[in-house]
Amino acid sequence: MDPSSSLLTVSVSKITTFTISLLFLISCSTFTSTEAYDALDPNGNITIKWDVIQWTPDGYVAVVTMYNFQQYRSIKSPGWTLGWTWAKKEVIWSMMGAQTTEQGDCSKFKGNIPHCCKKNPTVVDLLPGTPYNQQVANCCKGGVMSSWGQDPANAVSSFQISVGAAGTTNKTVRVPKNITLKAPGPGYTCGPAKIVRPTAFISANKRRVTYALNLELNQRHTHPIFNTGLHQEMDPSSSLLSVSVTKITTFTISLLFLISCSTFTSTEAYDALDPNGNITIKWDVIQWTPDGYVAVVTMYNFQQYRHIQSPGWTLGWTWAKKEVIWSMMGAQTTEQGDCSKFKGNIPHCCKKNPTVVDLLPGTPYNQQIANCCKGGVISSWAQDPASAVSSFQISVGAAGTTNKTVRVPKNITLKAPGPGYTCGPAKIVRPTAFMSADKRRVTQALMTWNITCTYSQFLAQKTPTCCVSLSSFYNDTIVSCPTCACGCQNSTAGSGSGTCVHPDTPHLASVISPPGKSDNTPLVQCTSHMCPIRVHWHVKLNYKEYWRVKVTVTNFNYRMNYSLWNMVVQHPNFDNLTKIFSFQYKSLTPYEGLNDTAMLWGVKFYNDFLSQAGPLGNVQSELLFRKDKSTFTFEKGWAFPRRIYFNGDNCVMPPPDAYPWLPNDSSRPVISLLLPVMTLFLTISFLFTHVC
């Protein structure tokens, strides 16, 4: 556990018997930084964190977590005992995962009796075997905690506490004083509690971050502690209420990702094979609420062959006013933001610039709506129109409640999953009409606006992602992908472009996926072209009325599996494609009267999944074309494709002069060189004969 992620932190350092004696003798003196210093564990301490997670009518609910950052000093049975003194007249209404040793005098309370009314409560951990409805995570171990170096997972202990008669805002809450820790006996000295930045909590699927409720630093509680030598330095960027060695200054960082939609010329995002392709995002306001509206947001992928693969789309925007998101269905924001000013109901997200992701498959039905919960994966329109749509529902508060007072969001951004898309401004359009299931009634949205996003390969990546190699039955030459088509091998070991791995590398699995890490950065096999994907086009056979081609797609990326992959090939003979053996096929006709472009993709549950680099990292099929006598020829590279796309990205083709030649074509230059030589030889022979 990184100590920089704490909220209410009490730094506790263990001191020796000699130091305790010295404390008794010079109790009014200030300790030097070396009196509690351990040379073998200079940063060892116990950090206690209070995370205020909810406001109540008369106080708050907090999760208290103790982290034993000492490398080799554990807390053994009978376990820790934690004490403090309330700053006001607080009481403890209830606890989970721990209990106070004494209830105190609660005689002034009628009805509900608090768990503890003492001014200076003492808390102990619950024992193993405690009923589940009284537990929280990392509780109920009898106060026993492992050392950080021995077992980090068991070096944590937590409990939940509901505090009453306390403040209900950042400015009225007072932190406890006189923190004491026995583990199990004396030896630890605790500093005062300090308020720092709220703790960020990452969800189990690592797709959403929530925060503890923010508390502003009260300068009256800020002063240095005695055992300065032992407290591990905290990073205030991720903690909330902390005790540190040095004096910390309060500051608030509000990071706004204002990624506005840049202006590009029409050619930068133009695709000649899909001139009208785009992703359209539609907001339909379907209901007014007391302070805002409920809307259904739908994304339509109108691109013919460019889909959105795992880990899926990420949608962001900036609110025009001070809107908040009360709730969502079918999606979630990645961060909750600072919602500390709200009492009772806490919004789903309070950020000025929320970022939204799709929910994962398997989401409970009561959190779903139609076309949601696919992990952000959207098919291309030509491949599967029914799966080329993604939706979620959002309830917006602190917004307008009429068509004239609602303001559309600004600075729309779309990642799918990385950069490449540029979104225009939201435009209010005619409200969407909805047809009932029985098609006997039509309703309409209260308000609708659209956003159009277009793709540019130049924005998506700096280098190409695929290349093409060629071969034929009539020539032994195999034309490889151009050298450094997608980058050149880097002689220095490190991450980034040019880094590759040889397939015969020892312990290859550990290189691809380092232990304890989940790395999605590309790691390609070392090749001359350094492309993650290679498409090989082989002219296989020639019949009287037909000719056959074999297409092989090879994955050289050790960290990427391509699901729902597709390929677009442009060749003039696709208007006479007779049979394709193990791929799906659809003709693309972006221009009327021209049928030279085909979209190919895998058969579902057979080869629609292109595995990572290795023995199974390829898919292949054969194509049978019927000859058109007016156009068919093997000369001048006619049998090879004009252009190939993989997953919507243009692949690097070999230069035309490198294409395999026909045998008769390749012999012509040799004959043309021999003719002058033979002529000269015959002339010399003739002259020599006559002279002699």
C-alpha positions as CSV (number, residue, x, y, z in Angstrom):
1,M,0.0,0.0,0.0
2,D,1.4,3.4,-1.0
3,P,1.2,5.7,2.1
4,S,0.4,8.6,-0.3
5,S,-3.2,7.3,-0.6
6,S,-4.3,8.1,2.9
7,L,-7.1,10.4,4.2
8,L,-7.0,10.7,8.0
9,T,-3.5,9.6,8.9
10,V,-1.9,9.3,12.2
11,S,1.8,8.6,12.0
12,V,2.9,6.2,14.7
13,S,6.5,5.3,15.5
14,K,7.8,2.8,17.9
15,I,10.3,4.0,20.5
16,T,12.6,2.2,22.8
17,T,12.4,1.8,26.5
18,F,15.3,4.2,26.9
19,T,13.3,6.8,25.0
20,I,10.2,6.2,27.3
21,S,12.4,6.9,30.3
22,L,13.8,10.0,28.6
23,L,10.3,11.1,27.9
24,F,9.4,10.9,31.6
25,L,12.5,12.9,32.5
26,I,12.3,15.6,30.0
27,S,8.6,15.6,29.1
28,C,8.6,19.3,28.3
29,S,11.5,19.0,25.9
30,T,11.3,18.5,22.2
31,F,12.7,15.2,20.8
32,T,15.3,15.2,18.2
33,S,14.7,13.4,14.9
34,T,17.0,10.5,15.8
35,E,15.4,9.4,19.1
36,A,12.8,7.2,17.4
37,Y,14.9,6.5,14.3
38,D,15.5,2.9,13.0
39,A,18.5,2.7,10.7
40,L,17.2,-0.6,9.2
41,D,13.7,0.7,8.5
42,P,14.1,4.5,8.3
43,N,10.6,5.1,6.8
44,G,8.7,2.5,9.0
45,N,5.5,3.8,10.6
46,I,1.9,2.9,11.2
47,T,-0.4,5.2,9.3
48,I,-4.0,5.5,10.3
49,K,-6.4,6.8,7.7
50,W,-9.9,8.2,8.2
51,D,-12.0,8.3,5.1
52,V,-15.3,10.2,5.5
53,I,-17.5,8.4,2.9
54,Q,-21.0,9.8,3.8
55,W,-22.7,12.7,5.6
56,T,-25.5,11.9,8.0
57,P,-28.1,14.2,9.5
58,D,-25.9,14.9,12.5
59,G,-22.4,13.8,11.5
60,Y,-20.7,11.4,9.2
61,V,-19.7,7.8,8.4
62,A,-16.0,7.1,8.1
63,V,-13.8,4.1,7.3
64,V,-10.7,4.0,9.5
65,T,-7.8,2.0,8.1
66,M,-4.5,1.2,9.8
67,Y,-1.5,0.5,7.5
68,N,1.6,-1.1,9.1
69,F,4.4,0.3,6.9
70,Q,7.0,-1.2,9.2
71,Q,9.1,-3.7,7.3
72,Y,9.7,-6.2,10.1
73,R,7.7,-5.1,13.1
74,S,4.3,-6.8,13.4
75,I,1.4,-6.4,15.9
76,K,0.8,-9.7,17.7
77,S,-2.1,-11.0,19.9
78,P,-4.0,-9.6,21.8
79,G,-3.7,-6.9,19.1
80,W,-3.9,-3.2,18.7
81,T,-5.9,-0.7,20.8
82,L,-6.7,2.7,19.4
83,G,-7.8,5.7,21.4
84,W,-8.4,9.4,20.9
85,T,-10.2,12.4,22.4
86,W,-13.1,14.0,20.5
87,A,-12.7,17.7,19.7
88,K,-16.4,18.5,20.4
89,K,-19.2,16.5,22.0
90,E,-19.2,13.7,19.4
91,V,-20.7,10.3,20.0
92,I,-20.3,7.0,18.2
93,W,-23.7,5.8,16.9
94,S,-22.5,2.5,15.5
95,M,-19.4,0.6,14.4
96,M,-18.6,-2.3,12.1
97,G,-15.5,-4.4,12.3
98,A,-14.5,-3.0,15.7
99,Q,-16.0,-1.9,19.0
100,T,-15.2,0.4,21.9
101,T,-14.2,-1.1,25.2
102,E,-16.6,1.1,27.2
103,Q,-20.0,2.6,26.3
104,G,-19.8,5.5,28.7
105,D,-22.7,7.6,30.0
106,C,-25.5,7.7,27.4
107,S,-28.4,8.5,29.8
108,K,-29.3,11.8,28.1
109,F,-30.3,9.9,24.9
110,K,-33.9,8.7,24.4
111,G,-34.8,6.0,21.9
112,N,-31.7,5.1,19.9
113,I,-28.7,4.7,22.3
114,P,-25.3,5.4,20.9
115,H,-22.6,2.7,20.7
116,C,-20.3,4.9,22.8
117,C,-20.7,8.3,24.5
118,K,-17.2,8.7,26.0
119,K,-15.1,11.8,25.3
120,N,-12.1,9.6,24.9
121,P,-13.2,6.2,23.4
122,T,-10.9,3.2,23.2
123,V,-11.4,0.9,20.2
124,V,-10.3,-2.7,19.6
125,D,-10.6,-5.0,16.7
126,L,-13.3,-7.7,16.6
127,L,-12.3,-11.4,16.8
128,P,-12.3,-13.9,14.0
129,G,-15.7,-15.6,13.5
130,T,-17.6,-12.3,13.8
131,P,-21.0,-12.5,11.9
132,Y,-20.6,-11.2,8.3
133,N,-23.2,-8.4,8.8
134,Q,-20.8,-6.9,11.4
135,Q,-17.7,-7.0,9.2
136,V,-16.0,-4.8,6.8
137,A,-12.9,-5.5,4.6
138,N,-9.7,-6.1,6.5
139,C,-11.4,-6.4,9.9
140,C,-11.9,-9.0,12.6
141,K,-8.4,-10.4,13.0
142,G,-8.3,-9.8,16.8
143,G,-6.0,-6.8,16.2
144,V,-3.2,-8.9,14.8
145,M,-1.3,-7.2,11.9
146,S,1.6,-8.6,9.8
147,S,4.7,-6.5,9.0
148,W,4.8,-4.9,5.6
149,G,7.9,-6.8,4.5
150,Q,6.4,-10.1,5.6
151,D,2.9,-10.0,4.3
152,P,1.5,-6.7,2.9
153,A,-2.0,-8.1,2.4
154,N,-2.3,-8.7,6.1
155,A,-0.6,-5.5,7.2
156,V,-3.9,-3.7,7.0
157,S,-6.7,-3.4,9.5
158,S,-10.0,-1.5,9.0
159,F,-13.3,-0.6,10.7
160,Q,-16.3,1.6,10.0
161,I,-17.6,4.2,12.4
162,S,-20.7,6.4,12.4
163,V,-20.1,9.6,14.3
164,G,-22.9,11.9,15.6
165,A,-23.1,15.3,17.1
166,A,-20.4,16.3,14.8
167,G,-20.1,18.6,11.8
168,T,-21.8,17.8,8.6
169,T,-19.6,19.8,6.2
170,N,-15.9,20.2,5.5
171,K,-15.7,23.3,7.6
172,T,-17.6,22.1,10.7
173,V,-16.0,18.7,11.2
174,R,-13.2,18.6,13.8
175,V,-10.6,15.9,13.7
176,P,-9.9,13.9,16.9
177,K,-7.1,14.8,19.2
178,N,-4.6,13.0,21.4
179,I,-4.3,9.8,19.3
180,T,-2.9,6.8,21.1
181,L,-2.0,3.4,19.9
182,K,-1.0,0.3,21.9
183,A,0.2,-2.7,19.9
184,P,-0.6,-4.4,22.3
185,G,1.4,-2.4,24.9
186,P,3.1,1.0,24.8
187,G,5.9,2.0,22.5
188,Y,4.2,4.0,19.8
189,T,3.9,7.8,19.7
190,C,1.2,9.4,17.5
191,G,1.2,12.8,15.9
192,P,-1.8,15.0,15.4
193,A,-4.3,14.4,12.6
194,K,-4.0,16.6,9.6
195,I,-6.5,17.0,6.8
196,V,-5.2,16.4,3.3
197,R,-6.6,15.6,-0.2
198,P,-9.4,12.9,-0.3
199,T,-8.6,9.3,-0.8
200,A,-9.4,7.9,-4.3
201,F,-11.1,4.5,-4.3
202,I,-10.7,2.3,-7.4
203,S,-13.5,-0.1,-8.1
204,A,-12.9,-3.9,-8.3
205,N,-13.0,-3.8,-12.1
206,K,-10.6,-0.8,-12.1
207,R,-13.0,1.2,-14.3
208,R,-14.2,3.8,-11.8
209,V,-12.7,6.0,-9.1
210,T,-14.7,7.5,-6.2
211,Y,-13.4,9.8,-3.5
212,A,-13.8,10.3,0.2
213,L,-15.7,13.5,1.1
214,N,-13.3,16.4,1.0
215,L,-12.3,18.2,4.2
216,E,-10.6,21.6,4.3
217,L,-7.4,21.8,6.4
218,N,-8.1,23.6,9.7
219,Q,-4.8,25.4,10.5
220,R,-5.5,25.2,14.3
221,H,-4.7,21.5,14.0
222,T,-1.5,21.9,12.0
223,H,1.7,21.6,13.9
224,P,4.8,19.3,13.8
225,I,4.9,16.1,15.7
226,F,7.6,14.8,18.1
227,N,8.8,11.7,16.3
228,T,9.9,13.4,13.1
229,G,12.5,10.9,12.3
230,L,10.1,8.0,11.9
231,H,7.2,9.3,9.9
232,Q,7.2,8.3,6.3
233,E,6.7,11.3,4.0
234,M,3.2,11.4,2.6
235,D,2.3,12.5,-0.9
236,P,-0.5,15.1,-0.3
237,S,-1.8,14.5,-3.9
238,S,-3.6,11.3,-2.8
239,S,-4.3,11.6,1.0
240,L,-7.0,13.4,3.0
241,L,-6.5,13.6,6.7
242,S,-2.8,12.9,7.5
243,V,-0.2,13.2,10.2
244,S,3.3,13.9,8.8
245,V,6.7,15.0,10.0
246,T,6.9,18.3,8.2
247,K,4.4,21.1,8.1
248,I,2.1,20.7,5.1
249,T,0.4,23.5,3.3
250,T,-3.3,23.2,2.2
251,F,-4.0,23.5,-1.5
252,T,-6.8,22.4,-3.8
253,I,-6.0,21.1,-7.2
254,S,-8.8,21.1,-9.7
255,L,-7.6,19.3,-12.8
256,L,-9.9,20.0,-15.8
257,F,-9.2,18.0,-18.9
258,L,-10.4,20.6,-21.5
259,I,-9.5,18.8,-24.6
260,S,-11.4,20.8,-27.2
261,C,-12.2,19.6,-30.7
262,S,-9.5,20.8,-33.0
263,T,-10.1,22.0,-36.5
264,F,-8.8,19.8,-39.3
265,T,-9.0,20.2,-43.1
266,S,-11.4,17.9,-44.9
267,T,-8.7,15.6,-46.2
268,E,-7.1,14.7,-42.9
269,A,-10.1,12.7,-41.7
270,Y,-11.4,11.7,-45.1
271,D,-11.5,8.0,-46.1
272,A,-12.0,7.4,-49.8
273,L,-13.4,3.9,-49.2
274,D,-15.9,5.1,-46.6
275,P,-16.5,8.8,-47.4
276,N,-19.6,9.1,-45.1
277,G,-18.2,7.1,-42.1
278,N,-18.6,8.7,-38.7
279,I,-19.7,8.0,-35.1
280,T,-22.9,9.9,-34.2
281,I,-23.7,10.5,-30.5
282,K,-27.3,11.4,-29.9
283,W,-28.7,12.8,-26.6
284,D,-32.4,12.3,-26.2
285,V,-34.0,14.1,-23.2
286,I,-36.9,11.9,-22.2
287,Q,-38.0,13.3,-18.9
288,W,-37.7,16.5,-16.8
289,T,-36.8,16.2,-13.1
290,P,-37.1,18.8,-10.3
291,D,-33.6,20.1,-11.0
292,G,-32.7,18.8,-14.4
293,Y,-33.5,16.0,-16.9
294,V,-33.1,12.3,-17.7
295,A,-31.5,11.6,-21.1
296,V,-30.7,8.5,-23.2
297,V,-27.3,8.8,-24.9
298,T,-26.8,6.6,-27.9
299,M,-23.7,6.1,-30.0
300,Y,-24.1,4.9,-33.6
301,N,-21.0,3.6,-35.4
302,F,-21.9,4.5,-39.1
303,Q,-18.4,3.5,-40.2
304,Q,-18.5,0.6,-42.6
305,Y,-15.4,-1.3,-41.5
306,R,-13.9,0.6,-38.5
307,H,-15.1,-0.9,-35.2
308,I,-14.3,-0.2,-31.6
309,Q,-12.4,-3.0,-29.9
310,S,-11.6,-3.8,-26.3
311,P,-11.1,-2.1,-23.9
312,G,-13.9,-0.1,-25.5
313,W,-14.9,3.5,-26.0
314,T,-14.4,6.4,-23.5
315,L,-16.7,9.4,-23.8
316,G,-15.9,12.8,-22.2
317,W,-17.3,16.3,-22.1
318,T,-17.4,19.6,-20.1
319,W,-20.6,20.8,-18.6
320,A,-21.8,24.2,-19.7
321,K,-23.0,25.2,-16.1
322,K,-22.6,23.4,-12.8
323,E,-24.4,20.2,-13.6
324,V,-24.0,17.0,-11.7
325,I,-24.8,13.4,-12.6
326,W,-27.3,12.0,-10.1
327,S,-27.3,8.5,-11.5
328,M,-26.5,6.4,-14.6
329,M,-27.7,3.1,-16.1
330,G,-25.7,1.1,-18.6
331,A,-22.5,3.1,-18.0
332,Q,-20.5,4.8,-15.3
333,T,-18.1,7.7,-14.8
334,T,-14.5,6.8,-14.1
335,E,-14.2,9.3,-11.3
336,Q,-16.8,10.6,-8.8
337,G,-15.2,13.9,-8.1
338,D,-15.8,16.1,-5.0
339,C,-19.4,15.7,-3.8
340,S,-18.7,16.8,-0.3
341,K,-21.2,19.7,-0.4
342,F,-24.2,17.3,-0.9
343,K,-26.1,15.9,2.1
344,G,-28.1,12.7,2.1
345,N,-28.2,11.6,-1.6
346,I,-24.7,11.7,-3.0
347,P,-24.5,12.2,-6.8
348,H,-22.9,9.6,-9.1
349,C,-20.4,12.3,-10.4
350,C,-19.7,15.9,-9.5
351,K,-16.8,16.5,-11.9
352,K,-17.0,19.5,-14.3
353,N,-15.6,17.2,-17.0
354,P,-16.8,13.7,-16.5
355,T,-15.4,10.7,-18.3
356,V,-17.9,7.9,-19.1
357,V,-17.2,4.2,-19.9
358,D,-19.5,1.3,-20.8
359,L,-20.4,-1.3,-18.2
360,L,-19.0,-4.8,-18.6
361,P,-21.0,-7.9,-19.7
362,G,-22.7,-9.6,-16.7
363,T,-23.9,-6.3,-15.2
364,P,-27.1,-6.9,-13.1
365,Y,-30.3,-6.4,-15.1
366,N,-31.5,-3.6,-12.9
367,Q,-28.5,-1.5,-14.0
368,Q,-28.9,-2.2,-17.7
369,I,-30.7,-0.5,-20.6
370,A,-30.9,-1.6,-24.3
371,N,-27.6,-1.7,-26.2
372,C,-25.5,-1.3,-23.1
373,C,-23.0,-3.3,-21.1
374,K,-20.7,-4.6,-23.8
375,G,-17.4,-3.3,-22.3
376,G,-17.4,-0.5,-24.8
377,V,-17.0,-2.8,-27.8
378,I,-19.0,-1.7,-30.9
379,S,-19.1,-3.5,-34.2
380,S,-18.7,-1.7,-37.6
381,W,-21.9,-0.9,-39.5
382,A,-21.2,-3.3,-42.4
383,Q,-20.0,-6.2,-40.2
384,D,-23.0,-6.2,-37.7
385,P,-25.4,-3.2,-37.7
386,A,-27.3,-4.6,-34.7
387,S,-24.1,-4.5,-32.6
388,A,-22.9,-1.1,-34.0
389,V,-24.9,0.8,-31.3
390,S,-24.2,1.5,-27.7
391,S,-26.4,3.3,-25.2
392,F,-26.7,4.5,-21.6
393,Q,-29.1,6.5,-19.5
394,I,-28.0,9.6,-17.5
395,S,-29.9,11.7,-14.9
396,V,-28.5,15.2,-14.8
397,G,-29.1,17.6,-11.9
398,A,-28.4,21.3,-11.3
399,A,-29.3,21.8,-15.0
400,G,-32.1,23.5,-16.8
401,T,-35.6,22.1,-16.8
402,T,-36.9,23.5,-20.1
403,N,-35.7,23.5,-23.7
404,K,-34.6,27.1,-23.2
405,T,-32.7,26.7,-20.0
406,V,-30.8,23.4,-20.8
407,R,-27.3,23.9,-22.1
408,V,-25.7,21.3,-24.2
409,P,-22.3,19.9,-23.1
410,K,-19.1,21.2,-24.6
411,N,-15.7,19.9,-25.7
412,I,-16.9,16.4,-26.5
413,T,-14.0,13.8,-26.7
414,L,-14.1,10.2,-27.8
415,K,-11.4,7.6,-27.4
416,A,-12.0,4.3,-29.0
417,P,-10.0,3.1,-27.2
418,G,-7.2,5.5,-27.9
419,P,-7.0,8.8,-29.8
420,G,-8.0,9.3,-33.4
421,Y,-11.5,10.7,-33.2
422,T,-12.3,14.4,-33.5
423,C,-15.8,15.5,-32.3
424,G,-17.7,18.6,-33.5
425,P,-19.9,20.7,-31.2
426,A,-23.3,19.5,-30.1
427,K,-26.1,20.7,-32.3
428,I,-29.7,20.8,-31.3
429,V,-31.8,18.9,-33.9
430,R,-35.4,17.8,-34.3
431,P,-36.5,15.6,-31.4
432,T,-36.1,11.9,-32.0
433,A,-39.3,9.9,-32.6
434,F,-39.8,6.6,-30.8
435,M,-42.0,3.8,-32.2
436,S,-43.8,1.6,-29.7
437,A,-43.3,-2.2,-29.8
438,D,-46.7,-2.8,-31.5
439,K,-45.9,0.1,-34.0
440,R,-49.3,1.7,-33.2
441,R,-48.0,4.8,-31.3
442,V,-45.1,7.3,-31.8
443,T,-43.7,9.4,-29.0
444,Q,-40.8,11.8,-29.2
445,A,-38.0,13.1,-27.1
446,L,-38.4,16.4,-25.2
447,M,-35.1,17.6,-26.7
448,T,-32.4,16.1,-28.9
449,W,-28.9,17.1,-29.8
450,N,-26.3,15.3,-32.0
451,I,-22.5,15.2,-32.0
452,T,-20.5,13.8,-35.0
453,C,-17.1,12.3,-34.5
454,T,-14.7,11.5,-37.4
455,Y,-11.6,9.4,-37.5
456,S,-8.1,10.2,-38.7
457,Q,-5.3,7.6,-38.8
458,F,-2.8,10.5,-38.5
459,L,-4.2,11.3,-35.1
460,A,-4.6,7.7,-33.9
461,Q,-0.9,6.8,-34.1
462,K,2.4,8.2,-35.3
463,T,3.3,5.1,-37.3
464,P,1.3,2.6,-39.4
465,T,0.0,-0.6,-37.7
466,C,0.1,-3.1,-40.6
467,C,1.9,-3.9,-43.8
468,V,1.4,-6.1,-46.9
469,S,3.7,-8.8,-48.4
470,L,3.3,-10.5,-51.8
471,S,4.1,-13.7,-53.5
472,S,2.9,-15.8,-56.5
473,F,3.1,-19.3,-58.0
474,Y,4.9,-18.0,-61.1
475,N,7.8,-16.4,-59.3
476,D,10.0,-17.7,-56.4
477,T,10.5,-14.2,-55.1
478,I,8.6,-13.3,-51.9
479,V,8.2,-9.6,-51.6
480,S,8.4,-8.8,-47.9
481,C,6.9,-5.8,-46.1
482,P,9.0,-2.7,-46.7
483,T,11.8,-2.3,-44.2
484,C,10.9,-0.2,-41.2
485,A,7.3,0.1,-42.5
486,C,6.0,0.6,-38.9
487,G,9.2,1.6,-37.2
488,C,12.8,0.4,-36.9
489,Q,14.3,-1.8,-34.2
490,N,15.6,0.1,-31.3
491,S,19.1,-0.9,-30.3
492,T,18.5,0.4,-26.7
493,A,16.5,-1.7,-24.3
494,G,13.4,0.2,-23.1
495,S,9.8,0.7,-23.8
496,G,8.3,2.6,-26.6
497,S,8.5,2.6,-30.4
498,G,11.2,0.2,-31.7
499,T,11.2,-2.1,-28.7
500,C,10.7,-5.7,-29.8
501,V,11.3,-9.3,-28.5
502,H,12.7,-12.3,-30.3
503,P,10.5,-15.4,-30.3
504,D,13.3,-17.5,-29.0
505,T,13.9,-15.3,-26.0
506,P,14.3,-17.3,-22.8
507,H,11.4,-16.9,-20.4
508,L,9.3,-15.2,-23.1
509,A,6.1,-15.2,-21.0
510,S,7.7,-13.2,-18.2
511,V,8.9,-10.6,-20.8
512,I,5.5,-10.3,-22.3
513,S,3.6,-10.0,-19.1
514,P,5.9,-9.0,-16.2
515,P,4.8,-10.5,-12.8
516,G,2.3,-8.4,-11.0
517,K,1.8,-6.0,-13.9
518,S,-0.9,-5.6,-16.5
519,D,0.8,-4.0,-19.5
520,N,-1.2,-3.2,-22.6
521,T,1.5,-1.4,-24.5
522,P,2.4,-3.0,-27.8
523,L,5.2,-5.5,-27.8
524,V,6.0,-6.8,-31.3
525,Q,8.1,-9.6,-32.5
526,C,11.4,-8.4,-33.9
527,T,11.1,-8.2,-37.7
528,S,12.4,-6.0,-40.5
529,H,9.1,-4.2,-40.8
530,M,8.2,-4.0,-37.0
531,C,4.5,-4.0,-37.8
532,P,2.0,-5.6,-35.4
533,I,0.0,-7.0,-38.3
534,R,1.1,-8.4,-41.6
535,V,-1.3,-9.3,-44.5
536,H,0.2,-11.7,-47.0
537,W,-1.4,-12.0,-50.5
538,H,-0.3,-15.1,-52.4
539,V,-1.4,-15.7,-56.0
540,K,-1.8,-19.5,-55.7
541,L,-3.2,-21.1,-58.8
542,N,-4.3,-20.3,-62.4
543,Y,-7.2,-22.2,-64.0
544,K,-8.7,-21.8,-67.5
545,E,-11.6,-19.6,-66.3
546,Y,-10.6,-18.9,-62.7
547,W,-7.7,-17.9,-60.5
548,R,-7.1,-18.5,-56.8
549,V,-5.6,-16.3,-54.1
550,K,-4.6,-17.2,-50.5
551,V,-4.8,-14.4,-47.9
552,T,-3.0,-14.8,-44.5
553,V,-3.2,-12.3,-41.6
554,T,-0.4,-12.7,-39.0
555,N,-0.3,-11.1,-35.6
556,F,3.2,-10.1,-34.4
557,N,1.9,-8.3,-31.3
558,Y,2.5,-10.4,-28.1
559,R,0.1,-8.2,-26.1
560,M,-2.9,-7.9,-28.3
561,N,-5.7,-10.3,-29.3
562,Y,-7.9,-8.9,-32.1
563,S,-11.5,-9.7,-31.6
564,L,-14.0,-9.0,-34.4
565,W,-11.2,-8.1,-36.7
566,N,-11.9,-7.1,-40.3
567,M,-9.9,-6.4,-43.5
568,V,-10.8,-4.3,-46.5
569,V,-9.2,-5.1,-49.9
570,Q,-9.4,-3.1,-53.1
571,H,-8.9,-5.1,-56.3
572,P,-10.6,-4.7,-59.7
573,N,-11.6,-8.4,-59.9
574,F,-13.9,-8.3,-56.8
575,D,-16.8,-7.7,-59.1
576,N,-16.3,-11.4,-60.2
577,L,-15.5,-13.0,-56.8
578,T,-16.9,-16.5,-57.1
579,K,-16.2,-18.1,-53.7
580,I,-14.5,-17.3,-50.4
581,F,-13.8,-20.3,-48.2
582,S,-13.3,-19.3,-44.6
583,F,-14.0,-15.6,-44.3
584,Q,-17.2,-13.6,-44.3
585,Y,-17.5,-11.2,-47.2
586,K,-19.4,-8.1,-48.1
587,S,-19.0,-5.8,-51.1
588,L,-18.4,-2.2,-50.4
589,T,-19.6,0.2,-53.1
590,P,-18.8,3.8,-51.9
591,Y,-19.3,5.0,-55.4
592,E,-22.1,4.0,-57.8
593,G,-21.1,1.7,-60.6
594,L,-17.7,0.8,-59.0
595,N,-17.5,-2.6,-57.3
596,D,-13.8,-3.2,-56.6
597,T,-13.7,-3.1,-52.8
598,A,-14.5,-6.0,-50.4
599,M,-14.7,-6.3,-46.7
600,L,-13.5,-9.6,-45.1
601,W,-13.8,-10.8,-41.6
602,G,-13.8,-14.0,-39.6
603,V,-16.5,-16.6,-39.2
604,K,-18.0,-16.3,-35.7
605,F,-16.6,-18.9,-33.2
606,Y,-14.2,-20.1,-35.9
607,N,-11.6,-17.5,-36.8
608,D,-13.2,-14.2,-35.8
609,F,-10.6,-14.0,-33.0
610,L,-7.0,-13.3,-34.0
611,S,-4.7,-14.5,-31.2
612,Q,-1.6,-12.8,-30.0
613,A,1.8,-13.5,-31.6
614,G,2.7,-17.2,-31.6
615,P,1.8,-20.5,-33.3
616,L,-2.0,-19.6,-33.3
617,G,-1.5,-15.9,-34.1
618,N,-2.8,-16.1,-37.7
619,V,-6.0,-16.6,-39.8
620,Q,-6.2,-17.4,-43.5
621,S,-8.6,-18.1,-46.3
622,E,-8.6,-18.6,-50.1
623,L,-10.5,-16.6,-52.6
624,L,-11.6,-17.8,-56.0
625,F,-12.1,-15.3,-58.8
626,R,-13.7,-15.7,-62.2
627,K,-11.6,-14.3,-65.1
628,D,-12.8,-11.4,-67.1
629,K,-11.1,-11.8,-70.5
630,S,-11.3,-8.0,-71.1
631,T,-9.3,-7.1,-68.0
632,F,-7.6,-10.2,-66.6
633,T,-3.8,-10.4,-66.7
634,F,-0.9,-11.5,-64.6
635,E,1.3,-8.7,-66.1
636,K,2.5,-5.6,-64.3
637,G,1.3,-6.7,-60.9
638,W,-2.4,-6.6,-61.8
639,A,-3.1,-9.7,-59.7
640,F,-2.1,-7.9,-56.5
641,P,-4.3,-5.6,-54.4
642,R,-4.3,-1.9,-54.8
643,R,-4.9,-1.2,-51.2
644,I,-5.5,-3.1,-47.9
645,Y,-6.9,-1.9,-44.6
646,F,-6.8,-3.8,-41.3
647,N,-9.3,-2.8,-38.6
648,G,-9.8,0.5,-40.5
649,D,-6.1,1.4,-40.7
650,N,-4.3,1.7,-44.1
651,C,-1.5,-0.9,-44.5
652,V,1.8,-0.1,-46.0
653,M,2.2,-1.7,-49.5
654,P,5.5,-2.7,-51.2
655,P,6.6,-0.4,-54.0
656,P,5.1,-1.4,-57.4
657,D,8.6,-2.1,-58.9
658,A,9.1,-4.8,-56.3
659,Y,6.1,-6.9,-57.3
660,P,6.8,-10.4,-58.5
661,W,7.4,-10.5,-62.3
662,L,6.1,-13.0,-64.8
663,P,8.9,-15.3,-66.1
664,N,8.7,-13.9,-69.6
665,D,8.9,-10.4,-68.3
666,S,11.9,-11.2,-66.2
667,S,13.8,-12.7,-69.1
668,R,13.3,-9.8,-71.5
669,P,16.0,-7.6,-70.0
670,V,18.5,-10.5,-70.2
671,I,17.7,-11.0,-74.0
672,S,18.0,-7.4,-74.7
673,L,21.5,-7.3,-73.2
674,L,22.6,-10.4,-75.2
675,L,21.6,-9.1,-78.6
676,P,24.4,-6.5,-78.9
677,V,27.0,-8.9,-77.5
678,M,26.0,-11.6,-80.1
679,T,26.0,-9.1,-82.9
680,L,29.4,-7.9,-82.0
681,F,30.7,-11.5,-81.7
682,L,29.3,-12.5,-85.1
683,T,30.7,-9.4,-86.7
684,I,34.2,-10.0,-85.4
685,S,34.0,-13.7,-86.5
686,F,32.9,-12.7,-90.0
687,L,35.8,-10.2,-90.4
688,F,38.3,-12.6,-89.0
689,T,37.2,-15.3,-91.5
690,H,37.5,-13.0,-94.5
691,V,40.8,-11.4,-93.5
692,C,42.3,-14.8,-93.0
